[in-house]
Amino acid sequence: MEHSILSVRHLKKDFGTTSVLKDISLEVKKGDVIAIIGPSGSGKSTFLRCVNLLENPTDGEIFYQSNIPTRASFKEANEIKKEYDIKIAKLKKEGAFAGDIEKIITERNIKIDAINSSFDRIDNSAIFQINKLSLDQKQYEKDLHNEFNRTINPDKAQLSDFKHKIDVFEEEFKAVKHPTSEMKNEHNEGLKKLEDLYKNLKVSLKEKAVQERTKVNYEEIVEKRKQLKANLKHEIEARIVESREDTSKKINELKGTINNIDINLVRAKITMVFQSFNLFNNYDVLGNCVLGQTKVLHNSKKEAIEIAKNALKTVGMQDRMHYRVNEISGGQKQRVAIARAMCMNPDIVLFDEPTSALDPEMVNEVLQVMKKLADEGMTMIVVTHEMNFAKNVANKVLFMEDGYVVEEGNPDQVFNHPKNKRTAEFIGGSK
């Protein structure tokens, strides 16, 4: 039995409170041409961006089984987010100081970022540790500066904390859908009480400052504060320097253990063709096809140029290789983008609605190139609204809606014998 070169299992992606991908699984074998169809907003493009690791999924797993064994697991990050969100909501309800809440939020983000940015290559443990050390250092310095500001100006810190408490009170009410008149009145009363307390606190602290300035030893007090500020600043700077040196030493030790394979190589092997081309306007056609090879694959310039010329010939753009990007049409730009993807010697090419930004006359020239690549055995996942391409070129079709794969099968099954009513409605409306 032929093994999958890409396995996507129970993939989920949230943007804030909006779930875009809810449970997507897909097996891709070498030579597959998979068409993903469905209405706009169903999560098709987001799915491709997750596969290419341009987006970090909220949950699920991606296994890329080829020259670079890679595995991305995101469940732990999602569990951490849920755990910390509960803590943060509780602190806000209890009226905790802004600094305390900010510290918890930062701690949550650091843990999530450390997980999301550490995709398994052959060995990702050192990469994970380096990322965590860098994030820890940034947070350490931020905490020290926060400590410094609160120590030298406690009154300002007190006012800031109270103001944050009022902001949280208002944000929580705004989140309530369709509040009753009674709830609005209760909110307004509570807000007025908090604002009155805030004004009283400001007056109290101002009076305290005025009284302090009338003291006989005021100049002595000011001098002591200046000295405290200077001493504290010197101490914090020394601690930061010491910490940076220690962190740098640890990072350098870990760098020696890292395999040179990086995430850009994974993206080269699972490359993407965008609907908006994403070509570099400051390079000519040939240069766009050479750049990735020299930067990511580390091909020599001579070798890269030869590969680029062959790829441009395949897509029929060899006679325009020295044209600037702004001198060619939309259809030609997309053919160059396809050639650029081929130059990376990919195992899978992801097409994100490659004809949607083109005039009708230019659509066919791009589809012909894609059909040619499919006939030559290129593995492709294509998000498309071109139903004829999906029906006649793909060997597997997925219909997506509302973040789910509603139906999956070969073109004959999906287009001529759909099992799901919504699939039939969509295909019927597309004809």
C-alpha positions in Angstrom: 0.0 0.0 0.0 1.4 3.4 -1.0 2.2 5.6 2.0 1.0 9.2 2.3 3.6 11.9 1.8 1.4 14.4 3.8 -1.1 13.6 6.6 -3.3 16.2 8.2 -5.2 15.0 11.2 -8.0 16.8 13.0 -6.7 20.2 12.2 -8.3 23.2 13.9 -7.7 26.9 13.6 -9.2 29.7 15.6 -8.8 33.5 15.1 -9.8 34.9 18.5 -13.2 33.5 19.2 -13.9 32.6 15.6 -13.3 29.0 14.6 -12.2 28.9 10.9 -11.1 25.2 10.7 -13.0 22.9 12.9 -11.8 19.3 12.2 -9.9 18.7 8.9 -8.2 15.5 8.1 -6.6 14.7 4.7 -4.2 12.0 3.3 -2.1 13.1 0.3 -0.2 10.5 -1.8 2.4 11.1 -4.4 0.9 12.2 -7.7 -2.5 13.2 -6.1 -4.3 16.2 -7.6 -6.7 17.3 -4.9 -9.2 20.0 -5.6 -10.8 21.9 -2.7 -14.1 23.6 -3.5 -16.7 25.4 -1.5 -18.2 28.9 -0.8 -16.0 31.8 0.2 -15.3 32.0 3.9 -15.3 28.2 4.3 -11.7 28.0 5.5 -10.1 26.7 2.2 -7.2 29.2 2.0 -6.6 29.0 5.8 -6.2 25.3 5.4 -3.5 25.7 2.8 -1.7 28.3 4.9 -1.7 25.9 7.9 -0.3 23.1 5.7 2.5 25.5 4.5 3.1 26.5 8.1 2.3 30.2 7.3 -0.4 29.9 10.0 0.0 28.0 13.3 -3.0 25.7 13.8 -4.8 25.8 17.1 -5.0 22.0 17.4 -4.3 18.9 15.3 -1.3 17.4 13.6 0.6 17.7 10.3 3.0 15.0 9.3 5.2 15.6 6.3 6.8 12.2 5.3 9.5 12.8 2.7 13.1 14.0 2.7 12.5 16.1 5.8 10.6 14.2 8.5 8.4 16.9 10.1 5.7 16.9 12.6 3.7 19.8 14.0 1.5 19.3 17.1 -0.6 22.2 18.4 -2.8 20.6 21.0 -0.6 21.6 23.9 -0.6 25.3 22.9 -4.4 25.2 22.8 -4.6 23.6 26.3 -2.3 26.2 27.7 -4.4 29.0 26.2 -7.6 27.7 27.8 -5.9 27.3 31.2 -4.5 30.8 31.2 -7.7 32.4 29.8 -9.5 31.0 32.9 -6.8 32.5 35.2 -7.0 35.9 33.4 -10.8 36.0 33.6 -10.7 35.2 37.3 -8.1 37.9 38.0 -10.1 40.5 36.1 -13.3 39.6 38.0 -11.4 40.0 41.3 -10.1 43.4 40.2 -6.4 42.5 40.2 -3.8 45.1 39.4 -3.0 45.7 35.7 0.6 44.7 36.2 -0.4 41.3 37.6 -2.8 40.6 34.7 -0.3 41.7 32.1 2.3 39.4 33.6 -0.1 36.4 33.3 -1.0 37.4 29.7 2.7 37.7 28.8 3.5 34.4 30.5 0.7 32.7 28.5 1.9 34.2 25.2 5.5 33.2 25.8 4.5 29.6 26.4 2.2 29.5 23.3 4.7 31.2 21.1 7.5 28.8 22.2 5.3 25.8 21.2 4.0 27.3 17.9 7.4 28.3 16.7 9.1 24.9 17.3 8.0 22.6 14.6 9.8 19.2 14.8 12.5 18.7 12.2 14.9 15.9 12.6 15.5 17.1 16.1 13.7 20.2 17.4 14.6 20.1 21.0 17.5 22.5 20.7 15.5 24.9 18.5 12.7 24.9 21.1 15.1 25.6 24.0 16.8 28.5 22.0 13.4 30.1 21.3 12.4 29.7 25.0 15.6 31.2 26.2 15.2 34.3 24.0 11.6 34.8 25.0 12.5 34.3 28.7 15.2 37.0 28.4 12.8 39.5 26.9 10.2 38.9 29.6 12.9 39.1 32.3 14.0 42.5 31.1 10.4 43.7 30.7 9.7 42.7 34.4 12.8 44.5 35.6 11.8 47.7 33.8 8.2 47.4 35.2 9.6 46.9 38.7 11.8 50.0 38.3 8.9 52.2 37.2 6.6 51.0 40.0 9.3 51.5 42.6 10.2 55.1 41.6 6.7 56.2 41.0 4.3 54.1 43.3 1.5 56.7 43.1 1.4 56.6 39.3 1.4 52.8 39.4 -1.6 52.9 41.8 -3.6 55.2 39.5 -2.7 53.0 36.5 -3.9 49.9 38.3 -7.2 51.5 39.2 -7.8 52.9 35.7 -7.2 49.4 34.3 -9.8 48.1 36.8 -12.4 50.6 35.3 -11.4 49.6 31.7 -12.0 45.9 32.5 -15.4 46.7 34.1 -16.5 48.4 30.9 -15.0 45.7 28.6 -16.9 43.0 30.5 -20.2 44.9 30.0 -19.6 45.5 26.3 -19.2 41.7 25.9 -22.8 41.2 27.2 -25.1 40.6 24.3 -28.5 42.4 24.4 -28.3 43.7 28.0 -31.6 44.6 29.7 -32.4 48.1 31.0 -31.9 46.9 34.5 -28.4 45.6 33.6 -27.5 48.9 32.0 -28.6 50.9 35.0 -26.7 48.5 37.3 -23.6 48.9 35.1 -23.9 52.7 35.0 -24.2 52.9 38.8 -21.2 50.6 39.3 -19.1 52.6 36.7 -20.0 55.9 38.4 -18.8 54.5 41.8 -15.5 53.3 40.3 -15.0 56.7 38.6 -15.7 58.6 41.8 -13.3 56.4 43.7 -10.7 57.0 41.0 -11.2 60.8 41.2 -10.9 60.6 45.0 -7.7 58.6 44.7 -6.3 61.3 42.3 -7.2 64.1 44.7 -5.8 62.1 47.7 -2.5 61.5 46.0 -2.3 65.1 44.8 -2.9 66.4 48.3 -0.3 64.0 49.6 2.3 65.3 47.1 1.5 68.9 48.0 1.9 68.2 51.7 5.1 66.5 51.1 6.5 69.5 49.3 5.8 71.7 52.4 7.9 69.5 54.6 11.1 71.0 56.0 13.2 68.2 54.7 11.6 68.1 51.2 14.9 68.7 49.4 16.4 65.8 51.3 13.5 63.6 50.3 13.9 64.6 46.6 17.6 63.9 46.8 17.0 60.4 48.4 14.6 59.6 45.5 17.1 60.6 42.9 19.7 58.5 44.6 17.3 55.5 44.8 16.4 56.0 41.1 20.1 56.0 40.1 21.0 53.0 42.3 18.0 51.0 41.1 18.7 51.9 37.4 22.4 50.8 37.8 21.3 47.6 39.6 18.8 46.7 36.8 21.3 47.5 34.0 23.9 45.2 35.7 21.3 42.4 36.1 20.3 42.7 32.4 23.9 42.6 31.2 24.6 39.6 33.4 21.5 37.8 32.2 22.1 38.6 28.5 25.6 37.1 28.8 24.3 34.0 30.5 21.5 33.6 27.9 23.9 34.2 25.0 26.3 31.5 26.3 23.5 29.0 26.6 22.1 29.8 23.1 25.6 29.4 21.5 26.0 26.0 23.1 22.7 24.9 21.8 23.3 26.2 18.3 26.1 23.7 17.9 23.6 20.8 18.3 21.0 22.0 15.7 20.5 20.3 12.4 20.8 22.8 9.5 17.3 21.9 8.2 14.9 24.7 8.9 11.3 25.7 8.4 12.0 27.4 5.0 13.2 24.0 3.6 9.9 22.5 4.7 8.1 25.4 2.8 10.3 24.7 -0.2 9.2 21.1 -0.3 5.5 22.0 0.3 5.5 25.2 -1.7 2.7 27.6 -2.4 1.4 29.5 -5.3 -0.7 32.5 -4.2 -3.7 34.1 -5.9 -1.9 37.5 -5.8 1.3 36.1 -7.3 3.7 37.5 -4.6 6.5 38.2 -7.0 9.3 40.6 -6.3 8.9 43.7 -8.4 12.6 44.7 -8.0 13.7 41.5 -9.8 13.1 40.4 -13.4 11.3 37.2 -14.2 14.5 35.1 -14.1 15.6 36.7 -10.9 12.3 35.8 -9.2 13.0 32.1 -10.1 16.6 32.2 -9.0 16.3 33.9 -5.6 14.7 31.1 -3.5 17.1 28.5 -4.9 20.2 30.4 -3.8 18.8 31.6 -0.5 17.0 28.5 0.7 18.3 25.5 -1.3 21.8 27.1 -1.5 22.2 26.2 -5.2 25.0 28.0 -7.0 23.8 30.9 -9.1 24.8 29.0 -12.3 22.8 26.0 -11.3 19.9 28.1 -10.2 19.8 30.0 -13.5 19.7 26.7 -15.5 16.9 25.3 -13.3 15.0 28.6 -13.6 15.3 28.6 -17.4 13.9 25.1 -17.7 11.0 25.9 -15.4 10.2 29.0 -17.3 10.3 27.0 -20.5 7.8 24.5 -19.0 5.3 27.3 -18.4 5.9 29.1 -21.7 7.7 32.1 -20.3 11.3 31.5 -21.5 11.0 34.5 -24.0 10.2 36.9 -21.2 12.8 35.9 -18.6 14.5 39.3 -18.6 11.2 41.3 -18.4 10.5 43.2 -15.2 7.4 42.0 -13.3 5.4 45.1 -14.0 6.0 44.5 -17.8 4.0 41.3 -18.0 0.3 40.5 -17.7 -1.5 38.9 -14.8 -1.7 35.5 -16.4 2.0 35.7 -17.2 2.8 36.7 -13.6 0.9 33.6 -12.3 2.9 31.4 -14.7 6.1 32.9 -13.4 4.9 32.2 -9.9 4.3 28.5 -10.8 7.7 28.3 -12.4 9.2 29.8 -9.2 7.5 27.1 -7.2 8.8 24.3 -9.5 12.4 25.7 -9.1 12.3 24.6 -5.5 11.9 20.9 -6.5 8.8 20.5 -4.3 7.1 17.3 -3.3 3.7 19.1 -3.1 2.5 22.4 -4.7 -0.3 24.2 -3.0 -2.4 26.5 -5.2 -4.6 29.1 -3.5 -7.2 30.1 -6.0 -4.5 30.8 -8.7 -6.9 32.2 -11.3 -9.2 34.3 -9.1 -7.2 37.5 -9.7 -7.1 37.1 -13.5 -9.2 38.3 -16.3 -11.3 35.6 -18.0 -9.1 35.5 -21.0 -6.0 34.8 -18.9 -7.6 32.0 -16.8 -7.2 29.3 -19.4 -3.4 29.8 -20.0 -2.8 29.3 -16.2 -5.1 26.2 -16.1 -3.3 24.7 -19.1 0.0 25.0 -17.3 -1.5 23.4 -14.1 -3.0 20.6 -16.2 0.3 19.9 -17.8 2.0 19.7 -14.4 -0.7 17.3 -13.2 -0.2 15.1 -16.2 3.5 15.0 -15.5 2.8 13.6 -12.0 3.1 16.7 -9.8 1.4 16.4 -6.4 -1.0 19.3 -6.1 -3.6 20.6 -3.6 -5.7 23.3 -5.4 -8.2 25.6 -3.9 -10.3 26.6 -6.8 -13.7 27.9 -8.1 -12.9 26.5 -11.6 -15.3 23.5 -11.5 -14.2 22.1 -14.9 -10.6 21.9 -13.7 -11.7 20.2 -10.5 -13.9 17.8 -12.4 -11.5 16.9 -15.2 -8.0 17.1 -13.7 -8.3 16.3 -10.0 -8.4 12.7 -8.8 -9.9 13.7 -5.4 -12.3 16.5 -4.6 -13.1 18.0 -1.2 -16.2 20.2 -0.6 -15.7 22.5 2.4 -18.1 24.7 4.2 -18.1 26.4 7.6 -14.7 24.9 8.5 -15.5 21.3 7.8 -15.0 18.9 4.9 -18.6 18.2 4.2 -17.9 15.7 1.4 -14.9 14.0 -0.1 -14.5 11.6 -3.1 -13.4 11.3 -6.6 -14.8 13.8 -9.1 -17.5 11.5 -10.4 -18.8 10.9 -6.9 -18.8 14.5 -5.8 -20.0 16.2 -9.0 -22.4 13.6 -10.4 -23.5 11.6 -7.3 -23.1 14.0 -4.2 -24.3 12.4 -1.0 -24.7 15.7 0.9 -27.5 18.1 0.0 -25.3 21.2 0.5 -22.7 19.8 -1.9 -25.4 19.3 -4.5 -26.8 22.8 -4.0 -23.3 24.3 -4.4 -22.4 22.4 -7.5 -25.8 23.1 -9.0 -25.3 26.8 -8.4 -21.9 26.8 -9.9 -23.0 25.4 -13.3 
